[in-house]
Amino acid sequence: MTRKLFGTDGVRGTANTYPMTAEMALMLGSAVGRYFRNEHHGVHRVVIGKDTRLSGYMFENALTAGLTSTGMNVLLLGPVPTPAVGLLTPSMRADLGIMISASHNPADDNGIKFFGPDGFKLSDSVEAEIEALVAAGVRPANPENIGRAKRIDDARFRYQERVKTTLPSGLRLDGLKVVVDCANGAAYKTAPEILWELGATVIPLGVSPDGLNINDGCGSTKPQAAAEAVVAHGADVGICLDGDADRIILIDETGKVADGDQIMALMAARWAAEDRLKGGALVATVMSNLGLERFMDAKGLRLERTKVGDRYVVESMRKNGFNLGGEQSGHIVMTDYATTGDGLMAGMQFLAEMVRSGKPASELTRSFEPVPQLLKNVRYGAGQTPLDAANVKSAIAEAEAQLVGKGRLLIRKSGTEPLIRVMAECEDDSLLTQVVDGIVAEVQAVA
């Protein structure tokens, strides 16, 4: 069947607009509850976490109604990072985990992400089956089998303790001054508390959520405020999380921003030196910089690429037995510790390396020289298919011919927003700008 609800990371859209309506959340809750009750016997349990969006209350209640109507017992975690749901689903012996979040998107958006009993995100095939159940309708449980719901007050504390265990035993962060920007999101309490408990001096930003200011001028997609704070406070490093804290962007002591590629390069080299990098490989997406690939080659290591989306990175890691992967956008996946991208755990690894090596963040975030890369997004209207237009196809073909032997081109539709992403890499800056702007202009002509 054609999948209409699920994108690359669950169901996502503008709140109170299809598919992100209370009615659809109710139907999704019923469908996923029925699916997992059919698959598992005994006690049926689901954990639900959320970020700080105002619409999270609405979706939490709607999902709970749908789930309990099919006999699932619901454990409400409150505001917690997405990786906490991945951790607590198997820890609490749940059949299912749900995170209500639109990650780095604006406050008006929201999303629903599903995790299986092993704590990993559901596969495309399982999501398709759930979507079929939504379309067909679900028979509710008998009255005596309706589920119950209760709040779990210590969920974030359980997660915080797990994050701290990823640091080497006995290592502390005393003497480090850290700016941490929580994007007014799910980690607004968790991140500063972890850093403080480990001994760091903490300058917190984005820790006053009001339901409407998540990712608003702050967090991993808007690191400027954190960069200014690092310089102003003389901090050693800045950590920027997104709304659900599953991604990280780092800022060195000079205020310069480093993306996920640099973090992965540092970790891959360290883990390989310690004989911890399984398969001698790092898994990244097609968006990662060509410089990262060259860095891995020079170390005698491999870069395995997947399509965009941390779930596809994780699928490749699990299939091939790798334990480190991620995305340029800052999703860093370490399956030795977590089942999905975890910004806080990745941050702990970086801080640990600062302490062990005594090197400044500016040195540790420059593992390789990136090939110049230019990414531009073009928004398109509902029902439009700009990439099918003849003029766009012709512009893409011409750009590919120009880049042969000089760089690479990547054109794709976003899986979470109505955007065409146009990205190119080339060491010739003028050619780089020319090919990207040329394609963008043709897409805009039909979008």
SVG drawing of the C-alpha trace seen along z (x, -y; Angstrom):
<svg xmlns="http://www.w3.org/2000/svg" viewBox="-17 -39 63 53">
<polyline fill="none" stroke="black" stroke-width="0.4" points="0.0,0.0 1.1,-3.6 2.2,-5.1 0.5,-8.4 1.0,-8.9 4.5,-7.8 7.6,-9.8 11.3,-9.2 10.7,-9.6 7.2,-8.6 4.2,-10.9 4.8,-14.6 3.1,-17.8 1.5,-21.0 -0.6,-20.5 -4.4,-20.5 -3.8,-19.9 -3.9,-16.5 -2.3,-14.2 -1.4,-15.8 -4.9,-16.0 -6.3,-14.7 -8.6,-12.4 -5.6,-10.8 -3.6,-10.4 -6.6,-8.6 -6.7,-6.3 -3.0,-5.8 -3.1,-4.9 -5.8,-2.3 -4.0,-0.9 -0.6,-0.5 -2.2,0.8 -4.1,3.5 -1.0,4.4 1.2,4.9 -1.5,6.7 -1.9,9.1 1.9,9.7 2.5,10.1 0.8,12.0 0.6,11.2 0.7,7.7 0.5,5.0 2.4,1.8 3.4,-1.3 5.6,-4.3 4.9,-7.8 7.3,-10.7 7.0,-14.1 8.9,-17.4 7.7,-20.8 5.3,-21.8 1.9,-23.0 0.2,-20.5 2.0,-17.7 -0.8,-17.7 -3.4,-17.1 -1.6,-14.3 -0.6,-12.6 -4.3,-12.5 -5.5,-11.3 -2.9,-8.6 -3.6,-7.4 -7.3,-7.2 -6.7,-5.1 -4.1,-2.8 -6.2,-2.1 -9.3,-1.4 -7.4,1.6 -6.2,2.8 -2.8,1.2 -1.6,-0.1 0.0,-3.5 3.0,-4.9 3.4,-8.6 7.0,-9.8 6.3,-13.6 9.0,-15.7 12.0,-13.6 14.5,-13.3 13.6,-11.0 16.5,-8.6 15.0,-8.2 12.0,-6.6 14.3,-4.2 16.0,-3.4 13.0,-3.1 10.8,-1.0 12.8,2.2 13.9,1.2 10.2,1.0 9.3,4.2 7.0,2.3 5.7,3.6 5.9,0.2 7.4,-3.3 6.1,-6.5 7.7,-9.9 5.6,-13.0 8.0,-15.5 8.8,-17.2 12.5,-17.4 14.1,-20.5 10.9,-21.8 9.0,-25.0 6.6,-24.9 3.5,-24.7 4.6,-21.3 4.5,-18.0 5.2,-14.4 4.7,-10.9 7.6,-8.4 7.3,-4.8 9.7,-2.4 9.4,1.4 9.9,3.5 13.7,3.6 13.9,-0.2 14.6,-0.6 12.4,-2.6 9.9,-0.5 10.7,0.7 9.0,-0.5 7.1,2.8 5.7,2.5 4.7,-1.1 2.9,0.0 0.9,2.6 0.0,0.0 -1.1,-2.4 -3.3,0.4 -4.9,0.8 -5.7,-2.9 -7.4,-2.7 -9.4,0.4 -10.5,-0.6 -9.8,1.2 -12.0,3.2 -11.7,2.0 -11.1,4.2 -14.0,5.6 -14.9,3.2 -13.2,5.3 -10.0,5.3 -9.6,1.5 -6.1,0.3 -5.0,-2.0 -2.7,-5.1 -0.3,-6.4 2.4,-8.9 6.0,-7.9 7.6,-10.7 11.2,-9.6 11.6,-8.9 14.1,-11.6 16.2,-10.7 16.5,-7.1 17.7,-8.4 20.1,-10.9 21.8,-8.1 22.2,-6.1 23.8,-9.0 26.3,-9.5 27.4,-5.8 28.6,-6.4 31.6,-8.4 34.7,-6.4 34.6,-5.3 36.0,-8.0 36.1,-10.7 34.7,-14.1 34.2,-17.4 35.7,-19.6 37.3,-22.7 35.3,-22.7 32.9,-25.7 30.1,-24.5 27.4,-26.5 24.5,-24.2 21.6,-25.3 18.5,-23.1 16.4,-24.7 13.6,-25.2 12.9,-21.5 12.8,-18.1 16.3,-18.3 15.8,-21.7 16.2,-20.1 18.1,-17.0 21.2,-18.4 22.1,-21.1 21.6,-18.7 23.8,-16.0 26.7,-18.5 26.4,-20.0 26.4,-16.6 29.6,-15.7 31.4,-18.8 31.1,-21.2 30.4,-24.9 27.2,-25.3 25.8,-28.3 22.3,-27.2 20.4,-28.6 17.0,-27.7 15.7,-26.3 12.5,-28.3 10.0,-26.5 6.5,-28.0 5.0,-25.6 5.6,-28.0 9.3,-28.8 10.9,-25.4 13.7,-25.8 12.9,-29.5 16.2,-31.2 18.1,-28.6 19.2,-25.0 21.2,-22.9 19.6,-24.6 20.2,-28.2 23.5,-28.0 24.4,-31.7 23.2,-32.6 25.2,-29.8 28.3,-30.8 28.0,-34.3 27.6,-33.0 30.7,-30.8 32.8,-33.8 31.1,-36.1 31.6,-33.7 35.0,-32.4 33.6,-28.9 35.6,-25.9 32.8,-24.5 29.2,-24.9 26.7,-22.1 23.5,-22.8 20.7,-20.3 17.5,-20.2 13.9,-20.1 14.0,-16.4 17.7,-16.2 18.5,-13.4 21.1,-15.6 24.0,-17.8 26.0,-20.6 29.3,-21.7 30.8,-25.1 34.5,-25.5 36.0,-28.1 36.4,-30.6 32.7,-30.5 33.1,-28.4 30.4,-25.8 31.2,-22.1 28.7,-19.7 28.1,-16.0 30.7,-15.0 33.5,-16.3 32.1,-14.7 31.9,-11.3 35.4,-11.6 36.8,-12.2 34.9,-9.3 35.7,-6.9 39.4,-7.6 39.4,-7.3 37.3,-4.1 39.5,-2.5 42.6,-3.3 41.0,-1.5 39.9,1.4 36.2,0.5 35.1,-0.4 33.2,2.7 33.8,3.6 36.3,0.8 33.5,-1.3 31.4,-4.4 27.9,-4.6 26.7,-8.0 24.3,-9.3 24.7,-10.7 24.7,-14.2 28.0,-13.7 31.0,-15.7 33.4,-14.1 36.2,-15.3 34.9,-12.8 35.1,-10.0 38.7,-10.9 39.6,-11.1 38.2,-7.6 40.1,-6.3 43.4,-7.8 42.9,-5.9 42.3,-2.6 38.6,-2.7 35.4,-2.7 32.6,-5.1 29.3,-3.3 26.6,-5.6 22.8,-5.3 19.9,-7.4 19.0,-10.4 17.4,-9.6 18.9,-8.3 16.6,-5.3 18.4,-4.1 21.7,-4.7 20.6,-2.4 19.2,0.2 22.6,0.4 24.4,0.6 22.2,3.4 22.3,5.4 26.1,5.2 27.2,5.3 28.6,1.7 28.4,-0.3 29.0,-4.0 27.0,-6.1 25.2,-9.3 24.3,-12.3 25.9,-15.6 23.0,-17.3 24.1,-16.0 22.4,-12.6 25.1,-10.5 24.2,-6.8 26.2,-4.6 24.5,-1.3 26.8,-0.2 24.9,-2.8 21.6,-3.7 19.1,-2.6 18.8,-6.0 20.6,-9.3 21.5,-10.8 22.8,-14.4 23.7,-14.2 25.6,-10.9 27.5,-12.2 28.3,-15.3 29.6,-13.2 32.0,-11.4 33.3,-14.7 33.8,-16.2 35.5,-13.0 38.0,-13.4 38.6,-17.0 39.4,-15.8 41.6,-12.8 43.6,-14.7 43.8,-18.1 43.2,-19.5 40.9,-22.5 37.6,-22.0 39.0,-23.9 41.5,-21.2 39.2,-18.3 36.5,-19.6 39.0,-19.9 39.7,-16.3 39.5,-16.9 39.2,-19.8 35.7,-19.7 35.2,-20.0 33.1,-23.1 29.5,-22.2 26.4,-24.2 22.9,-23.3 19.7,-25.2 16.1,-24.4 13.2,-25.2 9.6,-25.0 6.9,-23.7 3.1,-23.6 0.8,-20.7 0.4,-18.3 3.4,-19.6 6.2,-17.4 9.0,-19.8 11.5,-17.1 9.4,-15.7 9.4,-18.9 11.5,-18.8 13.3,-22.0 14.4,-20.7 15.6,-17.4 17.6,-19.2 19.2,-21.5 20.2,-18.5 21.7,-16.6 23.7,-19.7 25.0,-20.2 26.0,-16.5 28.0,-16.8 29.8,-19.9 30.7,-18.2 32.2,-15.0 35.6,-14.5 35.2,-17.7 32.6,-17.0 29.1,-15.5 25.5,-16.5 22.6,-15.4 19.0,-16.4 16.2,-15.0 12.8,-15.7 12.7,-16.2 11.0,-13.3 9.6,-15.7 8.8,-19.0 7.6,-20.0 11.1,-21.0 13.4,-20.1 17.0,-20.0 19.7,-20.9 23.2,-20.1 26.5,-20.0 30.2,-19.6 33.0,-21.0 36.4,-22.6 35.7,-25.2 33.6,-27.7 32.3,-29.5 31.2,-26.3 29.6,-25.1 27.5,-28.3 26.6,-28.2 25.3,-24.6 23.3,-24.9 21.7,-28.3 20.9,-27.1 19.0,-24.1 17.3,-26.1 16.1,-28.7 14.5,-26.0 12.8,-24.3 11.5,-27.7 10.1,-28.3 7.7,-25.3 7.3,-25.2"/>
</svg>
